[in-house]
Amino acid sequence: MKLNDLVQHIPHTGASDAEISAITYDSRKAAAGSLFVCLVGAWLDGHTYAASAYKNGCRAFLCEHALDLPADAAQIITADTRAALAVIGADFYGNPADQLHIIGITGTKGKTTTALLTAAIMTEAGLPCAYIGSNGVDIAGVHEATANTTPESLELHRILRRMLDAGVRTCVMEVSSQGLWMGRVRGIPFHACLFTNLSPDHIGGVEHPDYAHYRACKKSLFTDYPLDLALCNADDAEAAFMMRGVTAPVRGFSVSDKPAVPGGVSPDWLATDIRPVQRDGVPGMAFTVTAPGGSSPCFLPLPGVFNVSDALGALALCREGFGVPVAQAAEALADAAVPGRFETVTHPAQPGVTYIIDYAHNGLSLAAILDTLRAYRPTRLICLFGSVGERTTGRRAELALAAANRADLCILTSDNPGCEPPEDIIREIDASFPPGACPRLRIPDRANAIRAAVALARPGDMILLAGKGHEDYQLIGTSRLPFRERDILTAALDACSTAKANV
């Protein structure tokens, strides 16, 4: 594709007939035939890497100001390279979003669960649905890891092109506040968007400056993009704000038997008779969904009313947006699984012990999951968790307060410490526990912490491994090390079984 053709839809100065075979914003991947886009981020400025891209053979650059490069380097100058990347990325890959039904899910909690339940229901109904989000990318059974919940715009359009090439025409994606702020979904037409809930998160440091900015970014999904249908958790206090000014039809859903939030969204979809149940040792929820046109009993193999809310949103989305009958969608729910979200592990070596792997990584989500587990009346509730290093340091006290009087024992450990010493993070969490709180163990190495939890387990215990969920890595120092929590847990349980057999 000629460079002049590639930049024809963005405001710019400069021109070149150079043939472009690839676009990149990573100078290490730049080569002859590449267009290097100088992105300005929170930590790095791509303009400072232009010379490295040139040394690697790149001769075409998209930048926000003139670069000090040899005369044979074509320079296209535009005011905002990040905004421009979304446009040229779409054009480069043939504007795949225009040929897809794209569903956007946003909110503080529940995005992954709602999105994956939606994809499962749609696929089971004969409408193959791809997924993009915190758990990576899934297209027709093929998985790909991603760096961000919502990929950078160039990567996003590449992924959407893969969907089209695979014959998939529907995609559900988690749309993060950072993705909206950074313009990663700029220009995407959405068939339907769903709001789960909103509470303070991702605030401070290089993230959102304050809550007002955070919620404004979330709201923009419903007001700043082409949209055919909006769905909203009517139980959330921010529902009215999120739906204000939305021109598409709005459908609300609720798991509450209380009146709707004053001035909020009236629910069209209701979940009633909600109760915790266990099937074949798997904790879950039974409920009845009442929708326009009828009702249906449902079983969800995920505990907690908050998961019922996410499931109800998925049911409403599939029916209202794609015509999937409620009873058919309810059948699909009964077999749905969300890796790393209330993922249950049991083992014959420890009958009566239940392990739960979950991504809960802030105070609200940890409190919710611990309260949910209490409903199943465990003998002891043990909580293993840590907090990320170098950012969102306010979470540490929130996590401590959430676990303090809900768990019977806490094992404090690492969770992507990065370049911050894990011992310092754990010490800060421990100091945030109030007097008289539950006892704690401090084990910085997370694998050792998991092994310690297995060694401590007794029949009737529920043991929550919180914070990592679906992640298959640990960020330690500047390295991204392989780390799959379920594999480590299973190995520890297998070792326990072997030890018993040898006694």
C-alpha positions in Angstrom: 0.0 0.0 0.0 1.4 3.4 -0.9 2.1 5.7 2.0 0.1 8.6 0.4 -2.9 6.3 0.2 -2.4 5.0 3.7 -2.5 8.6 5.2 -5.2 10.0 3.0 -7.8 10.0 5.8 -5.8 11.8 8.5 -4.8 15.5 8.6 -1.1 15.7 7.8 1.7 17.4 6.1 4.3 15.6 4.0 4.0 13.1 1.1 5.6 10.0 -0.2 4.9 7.2 -2.7 6.9 4.7 -0.7 5.4 1.2 -0.6 4.3 0.2 2.9 4.1 -3.5 3.8 3.9 -3.2 7.6 3.0 -0.7 10.3 4.8 -0.7 13.7 5.3 1.5 16.8 8.1 -0.7 18.1 11.5 0.3 16.7 12.8 -3.2 17.2 10.3 -4.5 14.6 10.8 -1.7 12.1 12.5 -2.7 8.8 12.5 -1.9 5.1 9.0 -1.4 4.0 7.7 -0.4 7.5 5.9 2.7 8.6 7.2 3.6 12.1 4.6 5.4 14.1 6.0 7.6 16.9 3.5 7.1 19.7 3.7 9.3 22.9 2.9 7.3 26.0 3.0 7.7 29.8 6.6 6.4 30.0 8.1 6.5 26.5 8.1 8.9 23.6 8.3 7.0 20.3 10.1 10.0 18.6 13.2 9.2 20.6 13.3 5.7 18.9 13.0 6.9 15.4 16.8 6.8 14.8 16.8 3.1 15.9 14.0 2.4 13.5 16.0 4.1 10.7 19.1 2.0 11.5 16.9 -1.1 11.2 16.1 -0.1 7.6 12.8 1.8 8.1 12.4 4.9 5.8 8.9 6.0 6.5 7.8 7.8 9.7 4.5 9.1 11.1 5.4 11.7 13.7 4.0 14.8 15.6 7.1 16.9 14.8 10.0 16.9 12.4 12.7 14.2 13.1 16.4 14.6 12.8 16.9 11.9 10.2 18.7 11.6 6.9 17.0 13.1 3.8 15.8 9.7 2.5 13.5 9.3 5.4 9.9 10.2 4.5 8.2 12.1 7.3 4.4 12.4 7.6 3.6 14.9 10.4 0.2 14.9 12.1 -1.1 16.5 15.4 -1.9 13.2 17.2 -0.1 10.0 16.1 -2.2 7.8 18.4 -5.4 9.1 16.9 -3.9 8.7 13.4 -2.8 5.1 14.1 -6.5 4.1 14.6 -7.4 5.4 11.2 -4.4 4.1 9.2 -4.6 0.8 11.0 -8.2 0.3 10.0 -7.4 1.2 6.4 -4.3 -1.0 6.3 -6.3 -4.0 7.3 -9.3 -3.2 5.0 -11.6 -1.7 7.7 -12.6 -5.1 9.1 -14.8 -3.5 11.9 -17.3 -2.4 9.3 -18.0 -6.0 8.4 -18.5 -7.3 11.9 -21.1 -7.2 14.6 -19.0 -5.9 17.5 -20.2 -5.9 21.1 -18.5 -3.7 23.7 -18.5 -4.5 27.5 -17.3 -1.8 29.9 -17.4 -1.3 33.7 -15.1 -1.7 36.7 -15.9 -5.3 37.5 -17.5 -8.1 35.5 -16.3 -7.3 32.0 -14.5 -10.5 31.5 -17.3 -12.7 32.9 -20.0 -11.0 31.0 -18.0 -11.1 27.7 -17.1 -14.7 28.0 -20.6 -15.8 29.0 -21.9 -13.8 26.0 -19.4 -15.5 23.6 -20.4 -19.0 25.0 -24.1 -18.4 24.6 -23.7 -17.0 21.1 -21.5 -19.8 19.9 -23.7 -22.5 21.4 -26.7 -20.8 19.6 -24.9 -21.3 16.3 -23.6 -17.7 16.0 -19.8 -18.2 16.4 -18.5 -15.3 18.5 -14.9 -14.3 19.0 -13.6 -12.7 22.2 -11.1 -9.9 23.0 -10.2 -9.0 26.6 -8.3 -9.6 29.8 -8.1 -13.3 29.0 -6.5 -12.6 25.6 -8.1 -13.3 22.2 -10.2 -16.4 21.2 -11.1 -16.8 17.5 -12.8 -20.1 16.4 -11.0 -22.0 19.1 -7.6 -20.4 18.5 -6.1 -18.5 21.5 -3.7 -15.5 21.4 -2.3 -13.6 24.4 -2.6 -9.8 24.4 -0.6 -7.1 26.4 -3.7 -5.0 27.2 -7.4 -5.7 28.0 -8.2 -3.6 24.9 -5.4 -3.9 22.4 -3.7 -0.9 20.8 -5.7 0.2 17.7 -3.3 -1.3 15.2 -3.4 -4.7 16.9 -7.1 -4.5 17.3 -7.7 -4.1 13.6 -5.2 -6.9 12.9 -7.2 -9.2 15.2 -10.5 -8.1 13.6 -9.1 -9.0 10.2 -8.2 -12.5 11.5 -11.8 -12.9 12.6 -13.1 -12.1 9.1 -10.6 -14.4 7.5 -11.7 -17.2 9.9 -15.3 -16.7 8.9 -16.4 -15.2 12.3 -18.8 -12.3 12.0 -19.5 -11.5 15.7 -17.0 -10.3 18.3 -17.5 -9.4 22.0 -14.7 -7.3 23.5 -13.9 -5.8 26.8 -13.5 -2.0 26.4 -11.3 -0.6 29.2 -11.2 3.0 30.4 -7.6 3.2 29.3 -8.6 1.8 25.9 -11.2 4.6 25.5 -8.9 7.3 26.9 -6.0 6.3 24.5 -8.3 6.0 21.5 -7.7 2.3 20.9 -11.3 1.8 19.8 -11.5 5.1 17.8 -13.7 4.6 14.8 -15.2 1.3 15.8 -18.9 0.9 15.1 -20.6 -1.0 17.9 -23.7 -3.2 17.4 -24.3 -3.3 21.2 -22.6 -2.0 24.3 -23.2 -3.1 27.9 -22.4 -1.4 31.2 -21.7 -3.6 34.2 -21.0 -1.3 37.2 -18.7 1.5 38.2 -16.5 2.2 41.3 -13.1 4.0 41.8 -10.2 2.0 40.2 -7.2 2.7 38.0 -6.8 6.1 39.5 -3.5 7.8 40.2 0.0 7.7 38.9 0.1 7.1 35.1 -3.6 6.1 35.1 -6.7 8.3 35.4 -6.1 11.5 37.4 -9.4 11.2 39.3 -12.7 9.4 39.4 -14.5 12.0 37.3 -12.0 11.4 34.4 -12.3 7.6 34.9 -16.1 7.5 34.6 -16.2 10.1 31.8 -14.0 7.7 29.8 -16.3 4.8 30.5 -19.4 6.8 29.5 -17.9 7.8 26.2 -18.4 4.3 24.9 -22.2 5.0 24.9 -22.2 8.5 23.6 -19.1 8.9 21.3 -19.4 5.8 19.1 -21.9 4.5 16.6 -24.2 2.3 18.6 -27.4 0.3 17.9 -28.3 -1.0 21.4 -27.3 -0.1 25.0 -27.7 -2.4 28.0 -27.2 -1.3 31.5 -27.0 -2.7 35.1 -30.0 -0.8 36.5 -28.8 -1.7 40.1 -25.6 0.4 39.8 -25.7 3.9 41.2 -24.0 5.3 38.1 -26.5 3.8 35.7 -28.3 7.1 35.1 -25.1 9.0 34.4 -23.8 6.3 32.1 -27.1 6.2 30.0 -27.7 10.0 30.0 -27.5 11.3 26.4 -27.5 7.8 24.8 -29.5 7.9 21.6 -29.7 4.1 21.0 -32.5 2.0 22.6 -31.6 1.2 26.3 -32.4 -2.0 28.1 -31.9 -2.4 31.8 -31.3 -5.5 33.9 -31.5 -6.0 37.6 -30.9 -8.7 40.3 -32.4 -6.6 43.1 -35.9 -6.9 44.6 -35.7 -3.2 45.5 -37.0 -0.3 43.4 -34.7 1.0 40.7 -32.1 3.6 41.7 -34.1 6.9 41.8 -33.9 8.6 38.5 -32.0 5.6 37.1 -32.7 3.0 34.4 -35.9 0.9 34.7 -35.0 -2.8 34.4 -36.6 -4.8 31.5 -34.8 -8.0 32.7 -35.0 -9.4 36.2 -33.3 -12.2 38.1 -35.4 -13.5 41.0 -35.4 -16.4 43.4 -31.6 -16.2 43.5 -29.9 -18.8 45.8 -26.5 -20.5 46.2 -26.4 -24.2 45.2 -23.8 -26.8 44.6 -23.8 -29.3 41.7 -21.3 -32.1 41.7 -19.2 -30.2 44.2 -19.2 -27.0 42.1 -20.5 -23.9 43.9 -22.9 -22.0 41.7 -26.2 -20.0 41.6 -29.7 -20.9 40.7 -32.2 -18.2 39.7 -35.1 -17.4 37.5 -34.8 -14.9 34.7 -37.9 -12.9 33.8 -37.7 -11.1 30.5 -40.0 -9.5 28.0 -42.0 -12.4 26.6 -41.4 -15.0 29.3 -39.2 -16.5 32.0 -36.8 -19.4 32.4 -35.0 -21.2 35.3 -31.2 -20.9 35.1 -28.1 -22.5 36.7 -24.8 -20.7 36.7 -21.6 -22.6 37.7 -20.2 -19.4 39.3 -21.1 -18.3 42.8 -22.3 -14.9 43.9 -25.0 -12.5 43.1 -22.5 -10.3 41.2 -22.0 -13.2 38.8 -25.8 -13.6 38.4 -25.8 -9.9 37.4 -23.1 -10.5 34.8 -25.0 -13.6 33.5 -28.3 -11.7 33.3 -26.6 -9.0 31.3 -25.2 -11.6 28.9 -28.7 -13.2 28.5 -30.3 -9.8 27.8 -27.6 -8.9 25.3 -27.9 -12.2 23.4 -31.7 -11.9 23.2 -32.1 -8.2 22.6 -29.2 -7.9 20.2 -29.2 -11.2 18.4 -32.5 -12.9 19.0 -31.2 -15.9 21.0 -34.2 -17.4 22.9 -33.9 -17.1 26.7 -34.4 -20.8 27.4 -31.7 -21.7 24.9 -29.3 -19.2 26.4 -30.0 -20.5 29.9 -29.0 -24.0 28.8 -25.7 -22.7 27.5 -25.1 -20.9 30.8 -25.2 -24.1 32.8 -22.0 -25.4 31.0 -20.2 -22.1 30.8 -16.8 -21.6 32.3 -14.7 -18.5 32.7 -11.0 -19.3 33.2 -9.5 -17.4 36.2 -12.9 -16.1 37.3 -14.1 -18.2 40.3 -12.3 -21.2 38.8 -12.9 -24.2 41.1 -10.3 -26.8 41.7 -10.8 -30.0 43.8 -8.5 -33.0 44.1 -8.9 -36.6 45.4 -5.8 -36.1 47.7 -7.8 -33.6 49.7 -11.5 -34.6 49.8 -13.7 -31.8 51.1 -11.2 -29.0 50.3 -12.2 -26.5 47.6 -9.7 -24.2 45.9 -10.9 -21.1 44.0 -8.7 -19.2 41.5 -9.9 -15.7 40.8 -8.7 -12.4 39.4 -10.0 -10.3 42.3 -7.3 -7.7 42.6 -8.9 -4.7 44.3 -10.7 -4.2 47.6 -14.3 -4.3 46.3 -13.8 -7.5 44.2 -12.0 -9.3 47.0 -14.7 -8.4 49.6 -17.4 -9.6 47.2 -15.8 -12.9 46.6 -15.0 -13.6 50.2 -18.6 -12.7 51.2 -19.9 -15.0 48.5 -17.7 -17.9 49.7 -19.0 -17.5 53.2 -22.5 -18.4 51.9 -21.3 -21.9 51.4 -20.3 -22.2 55.1 -16.7 -23.4 54.9 -15.0 -24.7 58.0 -12.2 -22.1 57.3 -11.9 -19.5 54.6 -8.2 -19.0 53.7 -7.2 -16.1 51.4 -3.9 -15.9 49.5 -3.2 -12.6 47.8 -0.8 -9.8 47.1 -0.8 -6.5 45.2 1.0 -5.2 42.1 4.2 -3.2 42.4 5.0 0.3 41.2 1.3 1.4 40.6 -2.1 1.6 42.1 -0.6 1.5 45.6 -3.9 2.5 47.1 -5.2 -1.0 46.5 -2.9 -2.4 49.2 -4.9 -1.0 52.1 -8.2 -1.7 50.4 -7.2 -5.4 50.0 -6.1 -5.7 53.6 -9.4 -4.2 54.9 -11.4 -6.4 52.6 -9.8 -9.6 53.9 -9.3 -8.5 57.6 -12.6 -9.8 59.0 -13.8 -12.0 56.1 -11.0 -14.5 56.0 -9.9 -16.9 58.8 -6.3 -16.8 57.7 -4.5 -14.7 55.1 -1.3 -15.7 53.2 0.3 -12.5 51.9 2.5 -13.0 48.9 3.5 -11.5 45.5 1.4 -10.4 42.6 3.4 -8.9 39.7 5.8 -6.9 42.0 7.8 -5.6 39.0 10.8 -3.6 40.2 9.4 -3.0 43.7 10.7 -5.4 46.4 7.9 -7.9 47.1 8.7 -7.8 50.8 8.0 -4.0 50.9 4.6 -4.5 49.2 3.7 -7.3 51.6 4.8 -5.3 54.6 2.6 -2.4 53.5 -0.4 -4.7 53.1 0.2 -6.3 56.5 0.5 -2.9 58.2 -3.0 -2.0 56.8 -4.7 -4.8 58.7 -6.6 -3.4 61.7 -6.0 -4.6 65.3 -7.7 -7.9 66.0 -7.9 -8.9 62.3 -7.3 -12.5 61.1 -3.8 -14.1 61.4 -1.5 -13.7 58.5 1.5 -15.5 57.0 4.0 -13.7 54.8 5.5 -15.8 52.0 7.0 -13.6 49.2 7.4 -16.4 46.7 3.9 -17.1 45.3 4.6 -20.7 44.3 5.8 -21.4 47.8 2.8 -19.6 49.2 0.5 -21.9 47.2 2.4 -25.0 48.4 2.0 -23.7 52.0 -1.8 -23.3 51.5 -2.0 -26.9 50.3 0.0 -28.1 53.3 -2.4 -26.2 55.7 -5.6 -27.4 54.1 -8.2 -29.4 56.1 -11.5 -30.9 55.1 -14.2 -28.3 54.9 -11.8 -25.5 53.9 -12.2 -23.1 51.0 -9.0 -21.6 49.9 -9.1 -18.5 47.6 -6.1 -17.7 45.4 -6.8 -14.1 44.5 -5.2 -11.7 42.1 -3.7 -13.7 39.2 -6.7 -15.5 37.8 -6.2 -16.2 34.1 -2.7 -14.7 34.0 0.1 -17.1 32.9 3.0 -15.0 34.0 4.6 -13.1 36.9 6.2 -9.7 36.4 9.3 -9.8 38.6 12.0 -7.1 38.1 12.0 -6.4 34.4 11.2 -10.0 33.4 7.9 -11.6 32.5 8.3 -15.1 33.9 6.0 -18.1 33.1 3.5 -18.6 36.0 0.2 -20.5 35.7 -1.4 -20.7 39.1 -3.6 -23.7 38.3 -0.6 -25.7 37.2 1.3 -24.9 40.4 -1.7 -25.7 42.5 -2.3 -29.0 40.7 1.3 -30.0 41.0 1.2 -29.3 44.8 -1.9 -31.4 45.2 -0.4 -34.2 43.1 2.7 -34.1 45.3 0.4 -34.3 48.4 -1.3 -37.3 46.9 2.0 -39.0 46.2 3.2 -38.3 49.7 0.1 -39.9 51.2 0.5 -43.0 48.9 4.1 -43.4 50.2 3.2 -43.2 53.9 
